[in-house]
Amino acid sequence: MSDKEALLTKKKELEERLEKIKRDIGQKLSADSEEQATELENRDVILEIARVTEEELAAVNAEINGTNNKLKQSIVTHPSRLLLSVDQTGPCRRI
């Protein structure tokens, strides 16, 4: 697995984690006041997990963008690395 593939896999995992957190936070609180207190304490923890997950996701996105920028720079520096394919129905496209 390439570095970019690993980053994309990590990005997907983090996005899925955030979706689960959003669903969990969106649930109604219990009618029982003692249970509500516990649920609110748990929400504080979940919100912190969401914050950390968002930071990780931002770092992964930055790394992916850095990888993309390195690839673009490589193509500019070494245009022979740019591969073209001919589509029978249209002009050349990058692959």
N, C-alpha and C positions, 0 to 999 in steps of 0.2 A: 504494500500500500504506500503510495507516494505521500509526501508531506501535505500536499493540498487535499488529497482524498481523506487523510486523517483529520485535517481541520474541518472539512465539510461534514464528516461524520460527527465530530464533536459539536459543531454548530447545530446539527439536527437534534442531537441529544439534549442540548441546552434549551433549544426552542420547545421541545416536547416537555421538558421539565417545567418551563414557564407556563405552558398551557395547563398542565396538571395543577400547578399552584393557583392559577386564575380560577379554575373550576372549584378548587377547594375553598378559596376565599369567598367565592360567590354563593356558597351554601348558607342558608339561614341558620341563625343561632337557635339553640334549644330553648324551650319555654322555661325549663328549670333554671333558676338563678345560679345555683352552684355549678351546674353544667355549663352555663354561659360564662362564668368566671374562668373555668378551665379552657373553654373554647377560645376566649379572648387572649389568654396567655399563649395558647398554641398559635393563634394568629400572629402574635408578635414574632414568634420564632419563624413562622412560615414567611412573613414579610421580610425578615432578615435573610432567609434562604433565597427569596426572590431577588433581593438587592444584590447579593453575592453572585447569583446566577446571571443577572443582567450585566454585571461587571465582567464576568468570564466571557459572556457572549460578545460584549464589546471588544474585548481583547482578541478573541478568535476572529471576529470580523476584521479587525485592524490587521491581524496577521494574514488573513486571506487577501485583503487588499494589498498588503505589502508583497505577497507572493505574486499577485496579478501584476503589480507595478514592476517587479523584478522581471517577469516574463515579458512585459511590454518593452522594458529597457533592453532585454536580451534581443528581442526582435529588431529594435531600432539599431542596436549595435551590430548585430549579425543577421542581416536580412535574409541570408540564405537559409536560416532556420524556419522561416515562414513557409508553410506548405500550402499549396493551392490545389484544389481539385476542380475539375470541370464538370458542371452539372449539365446534362443533356438538354435541359429545358431553359437554361439561363446562363448568366455570366459566371465567371470564376468566383468561388467563395472560399473564405478561410476555414480551415478545419483544425 
